[in-house]
Amino acid sequence: MTNTDNLSRSELSVLANRDALEIAPGRLYLGGQWRDSDSDARWQHLSPATNEEVTTIADASATDVDRAVGAARRAFDEGPWPRLRAKERKALLEPLIALLREAAPRLSRIQTLENGMPISFTSQYRLSAAVAADVFDHHLGWIDKLGGETYPQYTERSDLQYLSFREPVGVVAAIVPWNAPVLQLANKVAPALAAGCTVVLKPSEYASLSSLAIAELIDRLDLPPGVFNLVTGVGATSGEALITHPGVDKVSFTGSRGVGGRILEASGRDIKRVTLELGGKSPSLVFPDADVREAGKAVMRMIALGMSGQQCTAQTRALVHVDCYDEFLDGAREIAASVRYGDPFDPDTNASPLINKQQLVKVLDYVESGTAEGAHLLLGGDRPGDALSAGNYLNPTIFTQVDNRSRLAQEEIFGPVLAVIPFSDEDEAVRIANDTEYGLAAGIYTTDIARAFRLARRIRAGAIGVNGYTFMPNAPIGGYKTSGLGREGGRTALEAYTEQKTVMIETGA
């Protein structure tokens, strides 16, 4: 059942909201000025909910990217930005916090327009401009506190006094995904600017509108020209030109493992610094002593509601003890039945379409593969009715009795598909949880605190939630294994945008 059962196909449209938001064709922001692209190429932005054309954005050419990097390079090498006093840099950036909070309602609507996520979800704290403001607030608070160290004399062989300093790494290429563009922009741009770096931002072509809107806010600051720049376009053109540009010192990227591998390859030539968050196939471990039905609901919310499983930290493998398997499934089915697709600007809509038609085809292929590999399709695997046929919708899907070596359990699907795998004891659960190339996140559902700590240390993943999972600006998040390199959030993130320099002084003592 969806909230569009009585709508005709023609009644579901996002164009009125586009017009109310006054969305204009996207331009580039280079050296402190809005400019047209050097190229006539444009990216046609389609709404995932209806596949209507929303607008077009510039597909930046290699020349455009070179101008952006050149502006950032000059601002870093010749401008005052990296050499400002801590208080001065903080004062220039702080007004953005209030601007983000003021713009929060509009930015939530823009995210809904560009990636199809319901307004009921984009307005929530963890995806809104409110959390982006807090990310900036947290990192700006470190500007006057992030320093080096002094080191005591180690042996009588040297009278040198050793000191270390933290200095900005240089020009940063920040590449933002489509599924949480406001939050991810803040996660990259805030620590980079706070550290004294200059930035060239490249948002996903599937969600550039919110980044353009935030760039308009940054344009209202008194930053020196070139400190912040924005180029839009597809990965094969603007993205490739940015990651291979010799003027870039560091690449910070969130997205697919395949693109992350390409960034590592390209960065190797110039030994660029990298921070990579590359997805996951995260497990949830559910034990009989937990509130099992609520655990089923919690896991299925990540899969079926909001982003419809299109987030890297989603616990898409549910490892459930055999003694509570059916109870878990009861909770998961309850959430699946509560999904309401439809107009993403309707507050009653609670789940998203897939980001594009190609992703829809890909997820449907996984459904077919799961059945072929012998898993039991408990529910879903099909598309909603005619009222939603123009959009990229797929009904919430649950597979049971899944083999952990199957594609369903090993590959990141990025859709509303849950693989449920039984286990008999703790050791088996840990073995299955760690039997993956990924290591981004995991969930543990138990009331036994000793078990929770024990398993949290044994699971090879960067972030472990016990009976719950969320993100906070002051805590580091990142992956083990192929889920990435480095961390975002907290002091750790800010340090990743610095180089550590050691100075040795002859004291004559």
N, C-alpha and C positions, 0 to 999 in steps of 0.2 A: 504494500500500500504506500503510495506517495501522495504528497500534497498537491499534485497536479492531475489527479485522476479525472477531474471534470474540466480540465483546460483543453482547448484545441492547441495544436502545434503552433499556430500563428500567434497565440496569446503569450507565449513565453519568449520574452525579448529583454535584452539589457540596454537597448539603445537609448531609452528615455533616461536611464541613470547615467549613461555616458554623456548625454547632452547636458544634464544637470550638473555634472562634474566639470564641464567645459574642458574636456580632454582635447588637446591640440596635437597635431603631428609633432613627434619628438625631434628635438635638435640635440646638438652636442654642446658640452660645456668645457671650453678649453682656455686655459690661462686667465680665468676670471671673467670670461665673456661667453654668451650664448652664440653659437655659430651654426651655419648650415654645413652639411657634410661636403667634402671634396667630391664625393661620388653622388650620382643620381639614384643609386640603389636604395630601395626602401624595403623594410620588413613589414609585411601585412600582419597586424595583430588581430587574432580571432578570439572571441570569447569561448572558453571551453564549455560553457553552459549551453550555448546556442550555435556556435560556429559562425556568428555574425561578425563582420569586420568592425572592430572598435576604432582603430586608427592605424596609422603607419608610423614607423620609427626609422631613423637613419641607420643604414647598414654601413658603419664607418669603414672607410678604406684604410689601407696601410699608411697612406699619407696622413689621414686624420689621426691615426694612432701615434704616428711619429710626432705630430704636432703636440698631442697631449703629453707624451712622454718628455718631449723637449721642454714644454712649459714646466712640468714637474721637476725635471732635472735642473733647470735654471733656478727655480724657486728653492731647491735644496742646496745647490752648489754655490749660488751667488746671492740668494735672498736672505732675509733675516730669520726665516722661520726656525731652522734647527738651532740657531744661536740665541733665540729669545730667552730672557729670564723665565723661570718656571711660572712666576706670577703673571707675566705678560701673556704667555701662551694660554694659560688657563683662562684669563680674562677675555681673550678673543673667542674662545670656544664655548664658554659657559652660556651665552645667550641662546645657543642652539637647543639646550635642554628645554627651556620654556617654549621655544618655537615648536618643538616636536609635540609637547603636551597639548598646546593649543591646536595643532593640526591633526591630532589623533583621530577625530571622527572622520575627517575627509580622507586621511590615509587608509583607514579601515575600508572605506567604500572603494577607494582606488584598488586596493588589493583584491577585493571581491570582484571588481570589474575585470582585472587582468588575469587572475588565475582561477576564478570560479569558486573559490572557497566562500562558504556562506558568511554573511555579515554577522551572524550569531557567533562565528568562530574567529573571524579577523578582528572583532571587537574585544575578544578576550585578551587578558594581560599579556600572555606569553607570545602573542603574534602582533601586538598593537604597537603604536608609536609610544605608548606609555612605557613599555619595557625597553624600547630603543632609547628613550630619554634616560632611563635608569642605567643602561649600559654606558652611555656617554657620561653620566654623573659619576659612576663608579670609576671609570678610567681617568677622567679628568682629576679625580681626587688623588690619583697617584702621581700627577705631574711633578709636584714639589716634594715627593717622598721617595721616588725611585732613584737610588744612588748606588755607589759602589761600596768598596770595603777597604780597610787597611789591614795589613797582615803583620803579625809579630815576627821578629827575627827567628829564623828556623835553626841556623847553625852559626858557628863562629867564623865560617868561611866567607861571609859577606856582611858588610855594614850597610848595604843598600836598604832603603825603606821602600816597601812595595805598596802600591795603591791601585785600585781598579775603578774604572768609570763606566757608566752606561751611556752610549751614544746612539742616536737614531741610525737605523740600518740604511736609509736612503729613500729611493723611489719605490713605492709599493704598488703592484698591480693587484687590485682587490676584485675578485670575480665572484659574483653573488648568484645563488640559485633562484629558481622561480617560486619555490614552495613556501618560503618565509622571507620574502625580500626585505621587509623593513627591519626585522630582527637581524638578519644576516648582514645587511649593510652596516648596522651599528656595531656588530661583533668584529668587523674588519676595520672600518674607518675610524672608530673611536680610539682603539689602542694605537693605531698607526699615527694619527694626528697628535694624540697625547704624547707619544714618544718623540715627536719632532720630525717624523717622516712626511713626505709629500705623497699624494695618492692619485692614481688613475683608476677610477671605478668602472667596471664593465658588468652591468646586470645581465641576467638571462634575457634573451630575446622574447621569451614567453612571459616576462614580468618586468618590463622596463619602466612602466608608468609610475610606480611608487618611488623608484630611484630618481626619476626625473623630478618628481614633486619634492623629494628631500633635497635634491640639488638646488632647487629654487629657494629653499630655506637657508641652505649653506651660502648661497649667493648674497643673502641679506647680512651675513657676517662681514667683519672688516679683515678678512684673511688676505694676506699678500697674494697677488695673482700667481696662479700655478700651484698653490698648495693643494687644492682639490680640483680634479678634472673628471669628466664623465664622457665615455664613449659608449654608444649602443651598437647592436648588430649581432650577427650570428657568429657562432664559435669558429667556424671555418675561415672567416675573414677577419673581423675585428679581434676576436679572441686569440687566434693564432698569431696575428701581428703583435699583439700585446705580450704574450708569454715568450715570444722569441726575440723581443726587442732588447738590444744590448744595453740600453739605458735604464732598464728595470733591475733593481737590486734584490727584490723579494716578490714572490707571488703567493698570495693567500687565496685559496680556492675551496669552495664547497660544491660538490657535485658528484658525478659518476666516477667509478674507479677507472674506467677507460680513459676519460679525459685527464684524471689525476696522473695516470701513467704517462700520458703524453706531456704533461707539464713537467714531470720529473725528467723525462728524456730531454726536453727542450732546455730546462734549467741547468742540466749537466754541463752544457757547453760553456756557460759563463759562471758556473757554480753559484747560481742564484739561491738565496735562502727561500725556503718554502714552508707554508703551513697548509696542510691538506686534510679535509674532512670528506671521506669518500664513500660513505654509505655503510650499510650493515645488514645483517640477517639475525637480528637480536632475539635471544631466547627469553621466555618467561618460565620460571620453575615454580610449579604449584604443588604444594604439599597438603595432605589431608587435614592438618591442624589449622590451616588458614580458613578464613571465611571464603570458601571455595566458590560459591555462586557469585560473590562480589568480585573475586579475582577474575572469573570468566567475563563479567561485565567490564572490568577495568581494561583487560587485554583487548576485548573486542571494540571498546571505544576507540582505541588507537588505530584499529583496522578499518572500522566502518564509519565513524563519525568524523566531522571536521575535514581533515585532509584526505579522508578515504584511503588511509594507508600510505599516502605519498609523503612520508617523512622518514628520514634515515634511521631514527631511533625507535621506530615502531617495533613492538615485540611480535614479529610475524611468525615466530616458531613458539607455540605453546607446548611446553614440556610438562605433562600432567601425570601425577601419580595414578597408577591403575585403580587405587581404592576410591578416587574422587573424580574419575574421568567423566562420568555421566553428569554429575552435578556441575562441573565446570562448563560442559556444553550447554546445560540449561541456561546458565547466566549469559553465555556468549550469544545464544539464539535470541534471548530477550532483547539484547542491544541491537542485533541485526534487524529484528522486527520493528524497532523504533526509528529506523532510518527514514527520513523524509527528504526526498529530492525535490527540486523545483527551482523557482526563482531565487537566485542566491541572495537577493536583497530582501527577501521575505524573512522576518525573524524566526518563523517556524521551520524554515529549511535548516537542516543540521548536518548535511554531508555534501561532498564535492563531486563534480565530474572529474574524470581523468584529464590531464593537462592538454592533450591533443589526440587526434585520431590515431596517430602512430602508436601512442602508448596504449590506447584502447585495444588495438589489434595485438600488441605484444602481450597484454595481460590475458586476453582471451586465448592466446596460444599457450600460456602457462596453465590455464584451466584445462585445456585439451590434453596437455602433457601430463598433468596430475592424474587424470582419469586413466590415461594410457599406461602410466607407471604403477597403477594398482591402488592408488589412494581412493578412499570413499568420499564422494562429493555429498556432504551432508545437506548443504543448502547453497543457493545462489548459482554463480557461474553463468548467469544469463543477464540480459539487459532489460531495463524498465520499459514501460509501454510507449505508445505513440506520442504522448504529450512531451516526452523527453528524448525522442529519437533523433532530434537534430543535434543534441549535445553528446558529450563523450562519457555517458553514464554506464556503470556496471553495478549490478546488485551485489551486496555484501556476500562473500563466499567463504565457506568453511569446508576444509578437507580434514577428515579424521584418518587414523591409522596410517599416518604418513611415514615413509621410510626416510630417515635423516640423510641418506645419501642421494635422494632424488632431487630433481631440479626444483621442485616446490620448496624443499627445505634448504637448499644450498645457494640458490640464486636470488638476488634482490629483485622482487617483482614490482614494487612501487605501485601498489593498487590494493583494493579492499579484499585481500585474500589471506586467510589464516590457515596455517598448517599445524594440526594438533598431533602431538607425538606422545605415546605413553612411555612411562618408565616405572621401575619397580623399587629402586633405592637411590640414595643420595649419590653414590659413586657413579651409577649409570646416568643419572641426570647431569652430573658435571661432565662426564665423557661426551654425552650428546651435545651439551651446550657449547663445549669447546671444539667440537668436530665441525669446524667451518673456517673458511679463509678470512672471515670478517671478525671484528672484535670491538664494535662501537659501544653497545649498551646491553643491559640485561635487567630482568626483573626477578625478584625472589618474593614469593608469597607464602608466608609462614608466621606463626605467632611465637616460634621458638627463637629467641634472640641469639642464642649461641649458634644455632644452625645458620641464621642469617649472616652473622659475622664470618662463620667458617666458609660458607659458600661464596660470599662476596670476595674473599681472598683467593678462592680457587678458580673462579671464573675469569677467563682471559678477555676482559673487556674494559673499556675506559671509564664507563659510568654505570653504576649498579644502583637500581632503585629497590628498596625493600618496602613492599606493600604500597608503592606509589612511585611516581617518576615525574620530574619536571625540571626546568632550567632556571637558574638564577644568575644574574650578571656577575656576581662576585665569586663564582665557583668554576673551576676549569672543567671543560668537557672536550673529549677527543677520543681517538680510537687506537686500539692495538691492531697488529697485523695489517691486513690490506685496507682497514677502515681509515687509515690516514697517518699523518705525521704532525706532531705538535698539538697544542691545545688552544681553545678559545674560551674566554672568560677568566676573571680573576687576574692577579698579578702576573701569573705565568704567561698570559696572552700578551700583556704589555711588554714583558721582557723579550718576547719573540720578535718584537719590532726594534730591538736594539742590538748593538754589538758591544761586547765587553772588552775594554781596553785596560791593559796593565801598564803602569808607569813605575819605573825604578829610579830612585833618587839617591845619590851618594851623599850621605849625611856627614861623613868624616868622623863618626862616633867611634 
